[in-house]
Amino acid sequence: MIAEPGIIDLSPPRDAMDPSSSFVEDSLLDRAAAGDIMAFRTLYDQWKVPMYTLAFRFHGNREDAEDSLQEAFVHMYRSIGGFRRESRFSSWLYRIVMNACISSTRPRRTGERRIDFSDEAQQPAAEDPPRDVVLQHILEEEIARLPELQRAVFLLYAGEGQTHGDIADILRISVGTSKSCYHRARTALQGALAQRGIQSLEVRQ
């Protein structure tokens, strides 16, 4: 969302700050852990769009985002039985997706089936895009140029509304490292965007 011409607003959606928005019923997790494919499908349907958006912002392109998300959900399916619920399900899933994004340089095996996410994230038409779409595209380009850890922290904090404590748990880093990475990412983005004529980046402090 663009607050005004030349100013990019990447504030997280209101429900991103609400713990109830990421609540997952224990009974659903129990069923998925026991191998219930319909329970897993329910979890997939609940989380595929926000996780795709996160992966797309990390990579800056659809193909890599789809590959990372496929890898993440396959990993989730195989390991959900070992999820001990010492942290929130959302934190556990964010960690899986971020790990998949960061380690996504592996070549895809010949014949490996890809999940089709085309109905979840339609890209805007190429002809005459609105100004806010152009600015958002510029932001995504610059985010994709950040070092991997800075990129992950920035997206989780500014885009997903996670706290530095949550991010430390998700990425297995210290709170201080999370804060430092976010500050560096925000400063780098502000400088890069200023060079492209964008006045200000409206994100969490």
C-alpha positions in Angstrom: 0.0 0.0 0.0 1.3 3.5 -0.9 0.7 6.2 1.7 1.3 9.0 -0.8 3.3 9.4 -4.1 6.9 8.5 -3.7 6.4 7.0 -0.2 6.3 3.2 0.2 4.3 1.8 3.2 5.3 -1.8 4.1 3.4 -1.8 7.4 2.2 -5.3 8.4 -1.5 -6.0 8.1 -3.4 -5.4 11.4 -4.0 -9.0 12.0 -0.3 -9.7 11.7 0.2 -8.3 15.2 -2.7 -10.3 16.6 -1.6 -13.7 18.0 -5.2 -15.1 17.5 -4.7 -14.7 13.8 -2.1 -17.4 13.8 -3.9 -19.7 16.2 -4.0 -23.3 15.0 -6.2 -25.9 16.8 -4.3 -28.6 18.7 -6.8 -31.2 17.3 -5.9 -30.2 13.7 -2.2 -30.5 14.5 -2.8 -33.9 16.1 -4.6 -35.2 13.0 -1.9 -33.9 10.7 0.8 -35.4 12.8 -1.0 -38.7 12.7 -1.0 -38.6 8.9 -4.4 -37.3 8.2 -4.0 -35.8 4.7 -7.1 -33.7 4.9 -5.8 -32.0 8.1 -2.6 -31.3 6.4 -4.6 -29.9 3.4 -6.4 -27.6 5.8 -3.1 -26.3 7.2 -1.8 -25.8 3.7 -5.0 -23.9 2.6 -4.7 -21.6 5.7 -1.0 -20.8 5.2 -0.2 -21.0 1.5 -1.0 -17.4 0.6 0.9 -15.6 3.4 3.9 -18.0 3.0 3.9 -17.5 -0.8 3.9 -13.8 -0.3 6.8 -14.0 2.1 8.8 -16.3 -0.3 8.0 -14.0 -3.2 9.3 -11.0 -1.4 12.4 -12.8 -0.3 13.3 -13.9 -3.8 11.8 -11.2 -5.9 10.5 -13.6 -8.5 7.7 -16.2 -8.8 9.7 -19.3 -9.9 12.1 -19.3 -6.9 9.2 -18.4 -4.6 7.2 -21.4 -5.8 10.2 -23.7 -5.5 11.0 -22.6 -2.0 7.4 -22.9 -0.9 7.1 -26.4 -2.4 10.2 -27.4 -0.5 8.8 -25.9 2.7 5.5 -27.6 2.6 7.1 -31.0 1.7 9.3 -30.5 4.7 6.4 -29.5 6.9 4.5 -32.6 5.8 7.4 -34.9 6.6 8.3 -33.3 9.9 5.0 -32.2 11.5 4.9 -35.3 13.6 8.0 -34.1 15.3 6.6 -30.6 16.0 6.8 -30.4 19.8 4.7 -27.2 20.2 7.3 -25.6 22.4 6.8 -22.6 20.2 3.9 -21.3 18.1 3.0 -23.2 14.9 3.4 -20.0 13.0 7.0 -19.6 14.3 7.8 -23.2 13.3 6.4 -22.7 9.8 8.1 -19.3 9.3 11.4 -21.1 10.2 10.8 -23.8 7.6 9.9 -21.3 4.9 12.9 -19.1 5.6 15.3 -22.0 5.7 13.9 -23.2 2.3 14.3 -19.7 0.9 17.9 -19.3 2.1 18.9 -22.8 1.0 17.0 -22.7 -2.3 20.1 -22.8 -4.6 19.8 -26.5 -5.1 18.8 -27.6 -8.7 15.3 -29.0 -9.0 15.4 -32.7 -9.8 14.2 -33.8 -13.3 10.6 -34.8 -13.1 10.0 -33.2 -9.7 6.4 -32.2 -9.4 5.8 -28.5 -8.8 2.8 -27.1 -6.9 0.8 -24.6 -9.0 0.4 -21.3 -7.0 -1.0 -19.4 -10.0 -4.4 -18.8 -8.4 -2.9 -17.5 -5.1 -0.7 -14.7 -6.4 -1.7 -13.2 -9.7 0.9 -10.7 -10.9 -0.4 -7.3 -12.3 -0.8 -6.9 -16.0 2.3 -5.5 -17.7 0.5 -2.7 -19.6 0.2 0.7 -17.9 0.6 -0.5 -14.3 -0.6 1.9 -11.5 2.0 4.0 -9.7 1.7 2.1 -6.5 2.4 -1.2 -8.3 5.5 0.3 -9.9 6.8 1.5 -6.5 6.0 -1.9 -4.9 7.9 -3.6 -7.6 10.9 -1.3 -7.0 10.8 -2.1 -3.3 10.7 -5.8 -4.0 13.7 -5.5 -6.3 15.7 -3.7 -3.6 14.7 -6.2 -0.9 15.9 -9.1 -3.1 19.3 -7.4 -3.2 19.8 -7.4 0.6 22.1 -10.0 2.2 20.0 -13.1 3.0 19.9 -12.7 6.8 19.0 -9.0 6.6 16.4 -9.8 4.0 14.8 -12.5 6.2 14.8 -10.3 9.3 13.4 -7.3 7.4 10.5 -9.3 5.8 9.6 -11.0 9.1 9.6 -7.7 11.1 8.4 -5.1 8.7 6.2 -7.3 6.5 4.9 -10.0 8.8 4.7 -8.1 12.1 6.9 -10.5 14.1 8.8 -9.2 17.1 12.6 -9.5 17.4 12.0 -12.2 20.0 9.9 -14.2 17.5 12.5 -13.7 14.8 15.3 -14.8 17.1 13.4 -18.0 17.6 12.4 -18.5 14.0 15.9 -17.9 12.6 17.9 -19.2 15.6 19.8 -16.0 16.1 20.0 -13.6 19.1 17.6 -10.7 19.6 20.5 -8.3 19.2 21.4 -9.8 15.9 17.8 -9.5 14.7 17.7 -5.8 15.7 21.1 -5.1 14.1 20.1 -6.9 10.8 16.8 -5.0 10.7 18.5 -1.6 11.2 21.1 -2.3 8.5 18.4 -3.6 6.1 16.2 -0.6 6.7 19.1 1.9 6.2 20.3 0.1 3.0 16.7 0.1 1.6 16.2 3.8 2.4 19.5 4.7 0.6 18.7 2.5 -2.4 15.2 3.8 -2.8 16.3 7.4 -2.4 18.7 6.9 -5.3 15.6 5.9 -7.4 13.6 8.9 -6.4 11.5 7.4 -3.7 11.3 9.8 -0.7 10.7 7.6 2.3 10.1 4.0 3.4 7.3 3.8 5.9 8.1 0.7 8.0 8.2 -0.2 11.7 11.0 1.4 13.7 
